[in-house]
Amino acid sequence: MAEPIEALSAIHDRYDLFLCDVWGVLHNGVAAYPEAPAALASARRAGKKVVLLTNSPRLCDAVATQLLAFGITDESYDAIVTSGDVTKKLIAEGPKNLFYLGPERDTALIAGTGAEIVSADEAEGILCTGLFNDETETPEDYREMLSALRMRNIPFICANPDLIVTRGDRLVPCAGALAALYEALGGKTLIAGKPHRPIYDAAVAKGSALAGRTIAQERIAAIGDGMPTDVRGARDYGLDLLFICEGIHAHEYTVDGVVDEKALTRFLTEQNAKPKFWLPLLR
């Protein structure tokens, strides 16, 4: 069973590096969670390294700017590693003519990769950072388009493996949901973000470089809220996990806004999830 703890400080002495999720742990897409940034800042003051590990398709500098808009400064972290950062390598190594799926703001991801955005008819691959409009669309709106692309057997590069994220009190679909649909249609997907190994390799390397030494795996803990990404990624990489309950799965085990421990244990068991610790919110 996962152990409930009172605060992140309760496990400071067990770890030297924290790999912390961003969306759903530090903020909900609208506002920062009140105590989360201070919790990470406290860990850093205790001598711990903190690397933010996010499935954002944006590069790390853009995420840092986004965090500032939520009032989250670099006092709370030593570095950021994004799915966008590690996806650039997939883009550079893949087909050069890409059909782009996602909001216009994320097209900068292909800069410096040698790839270019072309029409669907000219495409040799697909680059997806999200839906064109995640406020009004669902993955099913893309079935016909993806079916046609799948018939040509072109690869689908997914820059954000998240299926859904919170935006305030709502859940909105992400690029990972389109990748899942493409796979269900028989298509090939290329993914480097959570839960896949490349983003963890990059984050651990970054943390060790910051510490000036190799940090042993047993001295690294992940912090996250998403089953298919944070939980699975930490489990597959062999890391202890602090599970944040008030994230995308909260409806599964909360009653009147309070975590029901029996329901939480049942949910984690059903998901074959084995976090070491849990907190309602990072504090």
HUNOR-V216199 format. One record per residue. BURIAL is + if it has 16 or more other ideal C-beta (glycine too) atoms within 10 Angstrom, else -. Layout:
# HUNOR-V216199
burial
BURIAL
BURIAL
This chain:
# HUNOR-V216199
burial
-
+
-
-
-
-
-
+
-
-
+
+
-
-
+
+
+
+
+
+
+
+
+
+
+
+
+
+
-
-
-
+
+
-
-
+
+
-
+
+
+
+
+
+
-
-
-
+
+
+
+
+
+
+
+
+
+
+
+
+
-
+
+
+
-
+
+
-
-
+
-
+
-
-
-
+
+
+
+
+
+
+
+
+
+
+
+
+
-
+
+
-
-
+
-
-
-
+
+
+
+
+
-
-
-
+
-
-
+
+
-
-
+
-
+
-
-
-
-
-
-
-
+
-
+
+
+
+
+
+
+
-
-
+
-
-
-
-
+
-
-
+
-
-
-
+
-
-
+
+
-
-
-
+
+
+
+
+
+
+
+
+
+
+
+
+
-
-
-
-
-
+
+
+
+
+
+
+
+
+
+
+
-
-
-
-
+
-
+
+
+
+
+
+
+
+
-
+
+
+
-
+
+
+
-
+
+
+
-
-
+
-
-
-
+
-
-
-
-
+
+
+
+
+
+
+
+
+
+
+
+
+
+
+
+
-
+
-
+
+
+
+
+
+
+
+
+
+
+
+
-
+
+
+
-
-
-
-
+
-
-
-
-
+
-
-
+
+
-
-
-
-
+
-
+
+
+
+
+
+
-
+
+
